[in-house]
Amino acid sequence: MTGAGDKARAAKTLSFDEIVKQGKSKPFDANSSILVIVTLYGGNDGLSTLIPFRDPNYFSLRPTLSFQEDEVIPLDEDLALNASMVGFKELWDDGTLGIVRGVGYPRTEHSHFSSMAIWQSANLSAVNSGWVGRWIDTQQHDEFLAINLGSILPPLLVGNKLSGSVLPMAQANTNLGSSKLAQQLQTVAQLIAADAPTRVWSVSLGGFDTHSDAKETQSKLLGQVSDAIADFMAKLKEIGRSKNVTILVYSEFGRRVRANETDGTDHGTSNPVFLIGERVQGGFHGENPSLDSKGRDDLSVTTDFRDIYGEVLEKILGTDSDRVINKTRRDLSLFK
């Protein structure tokens, strides 16, 4: 995304107190929706997240990395969550967790930089803007409209004319004993409770590039994601704001199907995307990629990620998706 770095360096830096003050002078419209985007950097291993725990191909292709039936949380007869994702199972049971399967884009890049640029721009070619940044371009200028938790603005929030702002975590009042993602979401919850007029929040967690010793590392990270998001949703319910918030969780690509020689996985293709919130149509969406002979290296892409973005733009951000992404959408019926 050539050119996006200059805009990111020039992004407005806000303080926690400034956002609280803005919430008092220009409080959030209770009829509006909030989008929280969770980026998992490094390429999350979808087959260790949403596990085909009764598929014999899964066990033969991952003899050292597979999770047995007593190590997973079944969602139906075929698919299960990683056992560390207890919070996600609770959201699933509540009907507020939607799982979109096989998500990616045509001719997947195996480069972290190229693939993340595609996911954050919603464009298969190099462009100078992110999809949320272009949404910001359609709105009235407001430096509080979209905020990234961290000192650097990701290309995701860089527009052609306008951009989002950043809130350095040094400004936040959080429990330092929790995970980095939990700290970010604690801060977002505090600011939502303070009526911050922000429509899009961006948070992230790294460490998902699991080329070796993947099983334990992956489970620990997924537990952090699951716990942080479940706690965040519980806090929103406690303050009466859960109906306003929708969470989107994605990573730049999945991992190869076959385990490598160091008990890890290499860069792959499609992956599950998670949507959480009271407006989400809970359950499975999209087709699950097969592990038959055609899918033993890279999983097939059965859902184009831009179709998810299109519905998020229209249903959550209230904007015609054609103004932001150039893609004829397939209706996935992700929201109620």
N, C-alpha and C positions, 0 to 999 in steps of 0.2 A: 504494500500500500504506500507507494512512493508519495511523499509529501505529507502524509499523516503525522509523521514524527514532529515536524515543525509546529503543526497545530496543537499536538499534544503537549509540547513543551510550553506553549503559550496558554494552556488551559488555566482557567480561574481556580485558584486555591481558596477553599472556604474553611472556616473553623466550625466546630461543633456549636459554639455559642451563636455564631452568625446564623446558622440554620434554625436554631431554636428561636432566635429573635424574629426571623422571617416568618416562622410559623405563628407567632403571636400577631404580627402586623398583617399577614396575608395567609390565613390558615387554609389548610387543605380542604378542597371541596368534597364533602362527604359522599357525593354522588359519583365521584371519579374513581377510576381504577388505578392501581399501582402495579408495576411490573418489577420484579426482582430477578435479575439475571445472574446465575451462578456459573462461572467458567471454571472448568476443571482442566488445568494446564498439564500437558504431557502426554495426553492420549489415554483416556480411561479404558481399561480392559472390560468391554461389555460382557464377555463370556464368564467373567468372574463377578459380575454385578447382577445380571439377569441370566441365570444358570439353567441350561437345558438338562436338568439333573437325571433324566431317564433316557437320554439319547446315548446309545452305545458308541456312536461316533465321537461324542464329546470326550468320553473316557479313553478311547484308543488314541485320539489325537493329542490329549493332554494327560499322559499317564502320571506325571508328577505334580501337575497343577490343578487337577480336577478336584471338585468338592463332592463328597459323598452325600447321600440322602440325609444322613444325620448331621450334616454340616451346613445345611441350607434352610431357608424359610419358604416352604412351598406357597405359591400363589394359585396354581391350578395343577392339573395332572402332569403338566410338562415343564413348566417354568417356575423358578424359585429365585428369591433374593439371597444374596450373600448373608450369612448368619449374623454379621455385624450390623445389619440394617434393620434393627428392631423398630426404630422410629418410623421408617418408611412402611413397614408392615402395618403399623397402627394407622397411618394415613391411608393406606390401601383399604383397610377394613372400614374406615370412615367414608370411603368413596371420594376422597379428595386427592388421590394420586392417579395420574394418567401416565402410562408408559407407552411411548411411541417406539416401535421396534424397527430395526434395520435402517436407521437414519444416516444419510450421507449425501454425497453428490457424485455426478458422473465423473469417471476417470480420476479417482481419488489420488491426491498427492500424498506421498509418504513423508513429506517434509513438515516438521512442526510449523515453521514459519509460513510456508505457502498455504498449508491447510487451515491454520488459524486465521490467516488473512482472508481466506475464502469464507469461512464461517462468520467472521466478524463483519465482513463487507456485504455478504449475501450476493456476491458476484464471482463468477468463475474466472474472470480476468482481473488483472491488477487495476485497482481503482483507488482514489484518494479519500474515500469516505467509508464510514461504517453504516450499517443499516439503521441503528438507533440514531446515529448522527444525522442521517438524511431525514429521519422522522423529526428530529429537533428542528431541522430546516423548515418543516411545514408548520411549526408552531410560532407563537409570538416569543420574542427574545426574553429569556428568563434564565439567569445563571443557576437557579435552584431547580430547574426542570428535571435534569438528569445528572446524577452524581455517582462517581466511582469512589469506593472506599480504598484509599491508597494514594500515594503521592504522584503517580503517573497515570495519565488518562489513556486508557486502551483505545486502539483504533476503532473499536466498536462504537464509541461515543463521539467520534470526529465527523462533523458534517461538512458539506461543501461551503456553507456560509456561516453556520453556527456550530458550537460544540458544547459538550457537557462540562461539568466542573469536577474537581477532586476534593476529597476530604482525607487528609493524611491520618493514618491510624494513631499517630502520636497525639492527635487532638481528641481521641475518643476516651470515654470513661467506661472501660470494660473490665471484665474479670480476666486478668492475665493468665490465670491457670487453665483457661479453656483453649480449644484449638483456634488457629488463626481465622478460620471460617466462622466459628462461633462468635469470636470477638467482633467480626465485621457485622454479623447479623444481629448481635446484641445492640450494636450502635444504630443500625437501621431501625430496629424495633423502638429504641428510645426516641429517635427522631420522628418516627411515625406517630408515636404517642404524644409528641410535642406539636403535632399538626404541621409538620414540615410540608410545604407545597410541592413535593417532589413526586414525579410520576414514574421515573425509572431509576432504580438503584442497581449498581453493578458491583458484585463481590466475586471473590475467586479463591481457589485453593490449588497449589501446585503439588508436584511430586508423583504424578501419575505415569511417568516414563519408566515403566517397570521392566527393564531388560533383564534383570536378574533378581532372584529371591522374591518373586512376585507375590506369592500366595499370602504371606504374612503382611507384607507392605500394603498390598491392595486392600486386604480386609481392614487394616487399621485406618486407612484413608477413607474407605467407604463408611466405616463407623462414624468417623468425624463428620462426614457429609450428612449422614442420616440423623445423627443426634442433633447437630446444629440446626438443621431445617425443621425437625420435629419440635425442638424447643422454641424456635422462632414462631412457628405456627401456633403453638400453645400460648405464647406471650401475646400474640395478636388477638387470639380469642379472648384472653383475659382482659385486654383493654378495649374490646369491642370493635376491632378493626380487621378481623380476619376475612370479612366479606369483600374488602377492598383489594386484597393482595393476591397476585398470582406469581408463582415462581417458575422459572425456566432453568433447567440444569442441562448443560451440554459440555462436550469435550471436542477437540479438533479432529480426532479420529479414534477408532477402536484399535484393537491389536490383532495380529495374525492369529489364525486358528491354532496352528501347531505351536507347541512349546519349543523354545530354543534350547541350546545346550547348557545354559546357565540358570535353568529353572525360572525363566522369564519369558517374555513375549516381545516381538518386534512390531514395528508400526504397521497398522492395518487399515481397515476401511470403515464399514458401517458400525453403528453403536446405538444403544437405546438413548432416547432423550426423555427426561422426566418433566412433567408439569404438575404443580401442586397448587391447590386452592379450592375454595368453595364453588367457584365458577367452572372448574375443570370437570369434564366428563370422565369420571374415574374408570379404570380398567385398561385393557390393552387396546392399542391402536396400531394399524399397519400390520404388515406380514412379517413373521419371524423368519430371518434368513436360515436356509437349510445348511446342515453340515454334511450333505452328501458329497459325492466325488467332485462336484463343481465348486464347492465352498470350503475346501480344505486348506486353502492358503489365505485368501481374502474373503471375508463374508460379503455376500451380495448386498447391494443397496436397494432396498424395497420402498423407501420413503425419502423423497427429496426434502432436505432441511428447510428449503425456502417455502415449502407448503406450510410448515409449522409457523414460520415467521409471518406468513401472510395472514393466518388466522389470529395470531397474537396481535398484529397491527390492527386488524379490523375489530376483533371482539374485545380486546383489552385496552388498546390505545386509541380506539375509535377513529381510525384513519384508513382511508382507501389504500389498500396495499400497493396499487399501481403507482402511487405517488412516491413509493420508497423502493420497491424491488421489482425488477423486470422479469417476471415469471408468471406464466399462466398457472393458476393454482388448482390443485386437486383438493376437494373438500375432505378433510379428515374428521370433521365433527368432534373437535377436541374440547369444545366448551358448551355449556348448557344454555 
